[in-house]
């Protein structure tokens, strides 16, 4: 289709293209993301049994509507986040999220999920920060002889903590009729996060 403002001479020949099929360009209508609920320092404080305090370190999954219209369909929130310690894929964890973890008020009503134009919905879930075998990530790095590093918290306090490099991948589905999205989009790649664990 010719855009507004095209010179008038070109309009003379518009009939020449009337019978050509319209080629629709694929359009990305939603963006997905995965992160951890930590401040800029990446610090996760652990309590008894190396469990996190409160919601710090929780997984956060987002879906953003990039389209200019509402996206609405039957809800089918199925999220799976897989992660492992860098260079040790056998030290892994899998966290699943469902509609129970949806935190965006008003997005879900009577089984229908609706996302306004340019709106982001959020799902959040605290997890054990342990591998599937029940060993905490911090225990692994301590046993490997990884040294503590100094972390300056957002409040200016200095804390010694163990860095853990987590390689992360996720499959994210929120609408029944839409296909599963992947993060990162290239399913052969992983997103690296660094969390700092302190007991």
C-alpha positions in Angstrom: 0.0 0.0 0.0 1.3 3.4 -0.9 1.8 5.8 2.0 0.1 9.2 2.3 2.3 11.8 0.8 3.4 9.8 -2.2 3.8 12.0 -5.3 0.7 12.2 -7.4 2.4 10.8 -10.5 2.7 7.4 -8.7 -1.0 7.4 -8.2 -1.6 7.1 -11.9 -0.1 3.6 -11.9 -1.9 2.3 -8.8 -4.3 0.2 -10.9 -1.3 -1.8 -12.1 -0.9 -3.3 -8.7 -4.5 -4.0 -7.8 -4.4 -7.7 -8.6 -1.2 -8.4 -6.7 -1.7 -10.3 -3.4 -1.0 -8.4 -0.3 2.0 -9.7 1.6 1.5 -9.4 5.3 4.6 -9.0 7.3 4.9 -11.1 10.5 4.2 -8.9 13.5 5.5 -9.4 17.0 2.5 -8.7 19.3 4.0 -9.7 22.6 7.3 -9.7 24.4 8.3 -11.9 27.3 10.9 -11.6 30.0 12.3 -13.3 33.0 14.1 -11.7 36.0 14.7 -12.1 39.7 13.2 -9.9 42.4 16.4 -8.4 43.6 17.7 -4.9 44.0 20.6 -3.7 41.8 23.0 -5.4 44.1 21.6 -8.9 43.2 21.7 -9.9 46.9 19.6 -12.8 48.3 19.6 -13.2 52.0 19.1 -16.8 53.2 17.7 -18.0 56.5 17.5 -21.5 58.0 17.9 -24.4 55.5 19.3 -21.8 53.1 15.8 -20.6 52.2 15.3 -17.0 51.0 13.8 -14.3 53.2 10.4 -13.0 52.0 10.1 -12.3 48.3 13.7 -11.4 47.7 15.1 -13.6 44.9 11.7 -14.6 43.6 11.3 -15.3 39.9 9.5 -12.6 37.9 8.0 -13.4 34.5 6.5 -10.7 32.4 4.4 -10.6 29.2 3.9 -7.2 27.4 1.3 -6.5 24.7 3.2 -4.7 21.9 0.0 -4.5 19.8 -2.2 -1.4 19.4 -5.3 -3.3 20.4 -6.3 -5.4 23.4 -5.1 -9.0 23.5 -7.8 -11.2 25.1 -8.4 -14.9 25.1 -9.0 -17.8 27.4 -6.3 -18.0 30.0 -3.8 -20.8 30.0 -0.8 -19.7 32.0 1.9 -22.3 31.8 5.4 -21.1 32.6 8.5 -23.3 33.1 11.8 -21.7 34.1 14.9 -23.9 33.9 18.2 -22.9 35.4 21.6 -24.3 36.3 24.9 -23.2 37.7 27.2 -22.1 34.9 29.6 -24.8 33.9 27.6 -27.3 35.9 24.4 -28.2 34.0 23.8 -31.1 36.3 23.1 -28.7 39.2 19.8 -27.5 38.0 16.4 -26.4 39.1 13.0 -26.1 37.4 10.3 -23.7 38.6 6.7 -23.7 37.2 4.3 -20.8 37.4 0.5 -20.8 36.8 -2.5 -18.5 37.1 -2.0 -18.6 40.9 1.2 -16.5 40.5 -0.5 -13.8 38.3 0.1 -10.5 40.2 -1.6 -8.0 37.8 -4.9 -7.1 39.3 -7.9 -7.1 36.9 -6.1 -8.9 34.1 -8.0 -12.1 34.6 -11.8 -12.3 34.8 -14.1 -15.3 34.4 -11.3 -17.3 32.8 -10.4 -14.7 30.2 -7.0 -13.0 30.3 -6.9 -9.5 28.8 -3.8 -7.3 28.3 -4.3 -3.7 27.2 -2.1 -2.1 24.5 1.5 -1.6 25.8 0.5 -3.1 29.2 2.7 -5.6 31.0 1.3 -8.4 33.2 3.5 -9.9 35.9 3.8 -13.3 37.5 6.0 -13.8 40.5 6.9 -16.9 42.5 9.4 -17.5 45.3 11.3 -20.7 44.9 13.7 -22.7 47.1 17.0 -21.7 45.5 17.9 -25.4 45.7 18.6 -27.9 42.9 16.2 -30.6 42.0 18.3 -32.9 44.3 17.6 -30.6 47.2 21.0 -29.0 47.6 21.1 -25.2 47.9 23.0 -23.3 45.2 25.0 -21.6 47.9 26.2 -25.0 49.3 27.5 -26.0 45.8 29.6 -22.8 45.4 30.9 -23.1 49.0 32.0 -26.7 48.4 33.6 -25.7 45.1 35.8 -23.3 47.1 34.3 -20.1 45.5 35.3 -17.2 47.7 33.0 -14.6 49.0 32.9 -11.1 47.5 32.0 -7.8 49.0 28.5 -6.5 48.0 27.4 -3.0 48.8 23.6 -3.1 49.3 21.2 -0.4 48.0 21.2 1.0 51.6 24.9 1.3 51.6 25.6 -1.6 53.9 28.6 -3.9 53.1 28.0 -7.7 53.1 30.1 -10.7 52.2 28.2 -13.0 49.8 28.8 -15.9 47.4 28.3 -15.2 43.7 26.2 -17.8 41.8 26.0 -17.6 38.0 22.7 -19.0 36.9 22.1 -19.9 33.2 18.3 -19.5 32.6 15.8 -20.5 30.0 12.0 -20.3 30.0 8.9 -21.4 28.1 6.0 -19.0 28.6 2.4 -19.5 27.5 -0.5 -17.3 28.8 -3.2 -17.5 26.1 -4.9 -20.7 25.1 -4.9 -19.9 21.4 -1.4 -18.5 21.1 1.8 -20.5 20.8 4.3 -20.8 23.6 7.0 -18.1 23.7 10.6 -18.7 24.7 13.1 -16.7 26.6 15.6 -16.2 25.2 13.9 -16.4 21.8 16.7 -18.6 20.5 16.1 -21.9 22.3 19.7 -22.8 22.1 20.8 -19.9 24.2 20.6 -19.1 27.9 20.3 -15.8 29.8 22.9 -15.5 32.5 22.0 -14.0 35.9 24.4 -13.4 38.8 22.8 -13.7 42.3 24.8 -13.1 45.5 23.8 -15.4 48.3 24.5 -14.4 52.0 23.7 -16.5 55.0 
